[in-house]
Amino acid sequence: MDHFEDIRRTVATYVEGMARGDRAALERAFHPKASSIGHFDGGLEWEGVEKFIASCAAEAIPAEAPVPPHAIESIAVAGDTAVVRVMNVWAGLDFRDTLTLLFHEGRWQIVAKVFLHLT
């Protein structure tokens, strides 16, 4: 099994799902108990996956628009855990996300997302 390729696919599903506000894609990418955490607009956001998915739906790009590019900066795998650093664009803003993934129930799932809004 190529864990790195599976992780890259999970990250691509996350980025596309986030951009399109695609609930099904985000539910595939995230564990149901996952959190999205970071500072934004001067405050701390600490959201469960349901609120994060709702935020993505509210900021979704038009169906005909291309998904903004993303770049994986690093992937570190240790057993059934992984940490991925990814640069991406969401709602027209640049972010660097640190994603913690767990290999669970036969697939890689994001269990925590800590984001940095780049200015």
NUSE-575971 format. One line per field, with one value per residue: residue in three letters; residue number from 1; x, y, z of N, C-alpha, C in turn. Coordinates in steps of 0.1 Angstrom, whole numbers. Layout:
<nodes>
resn: (ALA / ...) $
resi: (NUM / ...) $
n.xx: (X / ...) $
n.yy: (Y / ...) $
n.zz: (Z / ...) $
ca.xx: (X / ...) $
ca.yy: (Y / ...) $
ca.zz: (Z / ...) $
c.xx: (X / ...) $
c.yy: (Y / ...) $
c.zz: (Z / ...) $
</nodes>
This chain:
<nodes>
resn: (MET / ASP / HIS / PHE / GLU / ASP / ILE / ARG / ARG / THR / VAL / ALA / THR / TYR / VAL / GLU / GLY / MET / ALA / ARG / GLY / ASP / ARG / ALA / ALA / LEU / GLU / ARG / ALA / PHE / HIS / PRO / LYS / ALA / SER / SER / ILE / GLY / HIS / PHE / ASP / GLY / GLY / LEU / GLU / TRP / GLU / GLY / VAL / GLU / LYS / PHE / ILE / ALA / SER / CYS / ALA / ALA / GLU / ALA / ILE / PRO / ALA / GLU / ALA / PRO / VAL / PRO / PRO / HIS / ALA / ILE / GLU / SER / ILE / ALA / VAL / ALA / GLY / ASP / THR / ALA / VAL / VAL / ARG / VAL / MET / ASN / VAL / TRP / ALA / GLY / LEU / ASP / PHE / ARG / ASP / THR / LEU / THR / LEU / LEU / PHE / HIS / GLU / GLY / ARG / TRP / GLN / ILE / VAL / ALA / LYS / VAL / PHE / LEU / HIS / LEU / THR) $
resi: (1 / 2 / 3 / 4 / 5 / 6 / 7 / 8 / 9 / 10 / 11 / 12 / 13 / 14 / 15 / 16 / 17 / 18 / 19 / 20 / 21 / 22 / 23 / 24 / 25 / 26 / 27 / 28 / 29 / 30 / 31 / 32 / 33 / 34 / 35 / 36 / 37 / 38 / 39 / 40 / 41 / 42 / 43 / 44 / 45 / 46 / 47 / 48 / 49 / 50 / 51 / 52 / 53 / 54 / 55 / 56 / 57 / 58 / 59 / 60 / 61 / 62 / 63 / 64 / 65 / 66 / 67 / 68 / 69 / 70 / 71 / 72 / 73 / 74 / 75 / 76 / 77 / 78 / 79 / 80 / 81 / 82 / 83 / 84 / 85 / 86 / 87 / 88 / 89 / 90 / 91 / 92 / 93 / 94 / 95 / 96 / 97 / 98 / 99 / 100 / 101 / 102 / 103 / 104 / 105 / 106 / 107 / 108 / 109 / 110 / 111 / 112 / 113 / 114 / 115 / 116 / 117 / 118 / 119) $
n.xx: (8 / 6 / 10 / 16 / 6 / -22 / -26 / -21 / -43 / -64 / -59 / -63 / -90 / -100 / -92 / -106 / -132 / -135 / -133 / -155 / -175 / -185 / -202 / -203 / -177 / -161 / -169 / -158 / -131 / -127 / -126 / -155 / -153 / -135 / -116 / -114 / -90 / -78 / -65 / -85 / -95 / -89 / -98 / -101 / -109 / -125 / -137 / -161 / -164 / -188 / -197 / -175 / -179 / -203 / -194 / -178 / -197 / -211 / -192 / -186 / -172 / -183 / -199 / -187 / -162 / -127 / -110 / -91 / -55 / -34 / -6 / 13 / 35 / 49 / 49 / 46 / 49 / 41 / 37 / 3 / -4 / -2 / 12 / 5 / 16 / 1 / -3 / -29 / -58 / -87 / -119 / -108 / -86 / -53 / -39 / -20 / -22 / -20 / -24 / -35 / -36 / -52 / -50 / -77 / -103 / -96 / -88 / -73 / -79 / -87 / -81 / -76 / -73 / -52 / -50 / -33 / -38 / -26 / -11) $
n.yy: (-12 / 22 / 46 / 73 / 82 / 76 / 94 / 119 / 118 / 120 / 146 / 161 / 156 / 169 / 196 / 201 / 196 / 215 / 239 / 237 / 234 / 209 / 186 / 157 / 150 / 163 / 149 / 124 / 130 / 138 / 127 / 121 / 133 / 153 / 184 / 219 / 244 / 276 / 310 / 337 / 367 / 381 / 365 / 333 / 304 / 274 / 248 / 221 / 194 / 195 / 222 / 234 / 222 / 235 / 261 / 260 / 254 / 278 / 295 / 285 / 280 / 289 / 264 / 261 / 272 / 268 / 247 / 262 / 261 / 239 / 231 / 206 / 207 / 191 / 157 / 135 / 104 / 81 / 51 / 45 / 71 / 105 / 136 / 165 / 192 / 218 / 242 / 263 / 278 / 294 / 307 / 328 / 335 / 330 / 302 / 282 / 250 / 226 / 194 / 167 / 133 / 101 / 66 / 48 / 25 / 15 / 36 / 69 / 96 / 129 / 141 / 164 / 198 / 224 / 257 / 284 / 317 / 334 / 365) $
n.zz: (0 / -8 / 12 / 10 / -14 / -10 / 11 / -2 / -20 / -2 / 8 / -15 / -19 / 3 / -2 / -26 / -18 / 2 / -13 / -31 / -13 / -8 / 7 / 8 / -1 / 19 / 41 / 35 / 37 / 63 / 97 / 117 / 142 / 140 / 142 / 133 / 136 / 145 / 143 / 132 / 117 / 140 / 161 / 179 / 162 / 167 / 156 / 152 / 128 / 115 / 116 / 103 / 77 / 71 / 69 / 47 / 27 / 27 / 16 / -9 / -42 / -75 / -95 / -121 / -118 / -116 / -92 / -68 / -68 / -48 / -27 / -14 / 12 / 29 / 40 / 67 / 79 / 105 / 114 / 119 / 117 / 104 / 94 / 76 / 58 / 41 / 15 / 6 / -10 / 2 / -1 / -14 / 1 / 14 / 29 / 52 / 61 / 87 / 88 / 106 / 103 / 106 / 101 / 97 / 99 / 74 / 58 / 52 / 73 / 81 / 113 / 127 / 119 / 117 / 111 / 95 / 87 / 60 / 55) $
ca.xx: (0 / 13 / 4 / 18 / -4 / -35 / -27 / -23 / -57 / -72 / -57 / -69 / -104 / -102 / -91 / -117 / -144 / -136 / -135 / -168 / -186 / -190 / -204 / -199 / -162 / -155 / -172 / -149 / -118 / -126 / -132 / -166 / -150 / -124 / -118 / -107 / -86 / -69 / -69 / -90 / -102 / -86 / -103 / -98 / -119 / -123 / -150 / -162 / -164 / -201 / -196 / -166 / -185 / -213 / -186 / -173 / -208 / -214 / -181 / -183 / -170 / -193 / -196 / -179 / -149 / -116 / -106 / -78 / -44 / -28 / 7 / 17 / 48 / 55 / 41 / 54 / 41 / 46 / 27 / -10 / -6 / 5 / 11 / 7 / 15 / -4 / -7 / -42 / -66 / -101 / -126 / -99 / -76 / -42 / -37 / -11 / -28 / -13 / -34 / -32 / -44 / -52 / -54 / -87 / -113 / -91 / -85 / -67 / -89 / -82 / -87 / -74 / -68 / -48 / -48 / -27 / -42 / -14 / -15) $
ca.yy: (0 / 34 / 55 / 87 / 84 / 77 / 107 / 129 / 118 / 126 / 160 / 166 / 155 / 179 / 209 / 203 / 196 / 228 / 249 / 235 / 232 / 196 / 179 / 143 / 150 / 166 / 138 / 113 / 134 / 141 / 119 / 128 / 140 / 162 / 199 / 229 / 253 / 286 / 324 / 343 / 380 / 385 / 356 / 319 / 295 / 260 / 243 / 207 / 192 / 200 / 237 / 236 / 219 / 246 / 273 / 257 / 255 / 292 / 302 / 277 / 286 / 285 / 250 / 262 / 277 / 258 / 246 / 269 / 252 / 237 / 226 / 199 / 211 / 179 / 146 / 127 / 92 / 73 / 40 / 48 / 86 / 113 / 150 / 170 / 207 / 221 / 256 / 263 / 290 / 292 / 320 / 339 / 338 / 320 / 295 / 270 / 241 / 215 / 183 / 154 / 122 / 88 / 55 / 42 / 18 / 12 / 48 / 80 / 105 / 141 / 142 / 178 / 208 / 237 / 266 / 297 / 326 / 341 / 379) $
ca.zz: (0 / -9 / 21 / 6 / -25 / -4 / 18 / -12 / -25 / 9 / 8 / -27 / -17 / 13 / -9 / -36 / -11 / 8 / -23 / -37 / -3 / -11 / 20 / 7 / -2 / 32 / 50 / 32 / 41 / 77 / 107 / 122 / 154 / 137 / 145 / 125 / 147 / 141 / 145 / 120 / 120 / 154 / 171 / 178 / 157 / 171 / 151 / 148 / 114 / 109 / 114 / 92 / 64 / 68 / 65 / 33 / 19 / 26 / 8 / -21 / -55 / -85 / -101 / -133 / -115 / -113 / -78 / -66 / -66 / -35 / -27 / -2 / 15 / 36 / 46 / 76 / 83 / 116 / 117 / 113 / 118 / 94 / 95 / 63 / 56 / 27 / 12 / -2 / -11 / 5 / 0 / -19 / 11 / 14 / 42 / 54 / 70 / 92 / 89 / 113 / 98 / 112 / 92 / 105 / 91 / 60 / 50 / 59 / 77 / 88 / 126 / 131 / 110 / 124 / 100 / 96 / 76 / 56 / 51) $
c.xx: (9 / 6 / 5 / 8 / -18 / -37 / -29 / -37 / -66 / -71 / -64 / -85 / -108 / -102 / -102 / -130 / -146 / -139 / -150 / -179 / -193 / -191 / -199 / -183 / -156 / -157 / -163 / -135 / -116 / -132 / -144 / -163 / -138 / -127 / -109 / -103 / -76 / -74 / -74 / -98 / -101 / -92 / -99 / -111 / -116 / -136 / -149 / -164 / -177 / -202 / -186 / -172 / -196 / -206 / -182 / -185 / -212 / -204 / -178 / -181 / -180 / -189 / -187 / -165 / -139 / -113 / -92 / -67 / -40 / -14 / 10 / 32 / 56 / 45 / 51 / 45 / 48 / 35 / 13 / -14 / 2 / 2 / 14 / 6 / 11 / -8 / -19 / -48 / -81 / -107 / -117 / -88 / -65 / -41 / -26 / -18 / -19 / -24 / -29 / -42 / -42 / -57 / -64 / -98 / -109 / -88 / -79 / -78 / -83 / -89 / -85 / -68 / -65 / -44 / -41 / -31 / -30 / -18 / -5) $
c.yy: (12 / 45 / 70 / 91 / 85 / 90 / 119 / 130 / 124 / 141 / 167 / 166 / 166 / 193 / 211 / 204 / 210 / 239 / 249 / 234 / 219 / 187 / 164 / 142 / 152 / 155 / 126 / 117 / 135 / 129 / 127 / 136 / 150 / 176 / 207 / 241 / 263 / 300 / 329 / 356 / 383 / 376 / 342 / 312 / 281 / 253 / 228 / 206 / 196 / 215 / 241 / 234 / 230 / 258 / 272 / 259 / 270 / 300 / 294 / 285 / 282 / 271 / 250 / 267 / 266 / 258 / 253 / 258 / 250 / 230 / 219 / 202 / 199 / 169 / 138 / 116 / 85 / 63 / 44 / 63 / 93 / 128 / 156 / 185 / 210 / 236 / 255 / 277 / 286 / 305 / 331 / 342 / 327 / 315 / 284 / 262 / 230 / 205 / 171 / 144 / 109 / 78 / 47 / 37 / 18 / 24 / 59 / 91 / 117 / 141 / 156 / 186 / 220 / 246 / 279 / 306 / 334 / 355 / 384) $
c.zz: (0 / -1 / 16 / -5 / -19 / 4 / 9 / -18 / -14 / 10 / -4 / -25 / -7 / 6 / -18 / -28 / -4 / -1 / -28 / -26 / -4 / 2 / 19 / 7 / 12 / 42 / 48 / 37 / 56 / 86 / 113 / 135 / 152 / 141 / 135 / 135 / 141 / 144 / 131 / 124 / 135 / 165 / 169 / 173 / 161 / 168 / 149 / 133 / 108 / 107 / 103 / 78 / 61 / 63 / 51 / 23 / 16 / 17 / -5 / -33 / -64 / -91 / -113 / -130 / -112 / -98 / -77 / -63 / -51 / -37 / -14 / 0 / 22 / 40 / 55 / 81 / 94 / 119 / 110 / 115 / 108 / 97 / 81 / 64 / 42 / 26 / 3 / -1 / -8 / 6 / -5 / -10 / 11 / 28 / 41 / 65 / 74 / 95 / 96 / 108 / 105 / 102 / 100 / 96 / 76 / 52 / 59 / 61 / 84 / 102 / 132 / 120 / 118 / 113 / 104 / 84 / 73 / 51 / 41) $
</nodes>
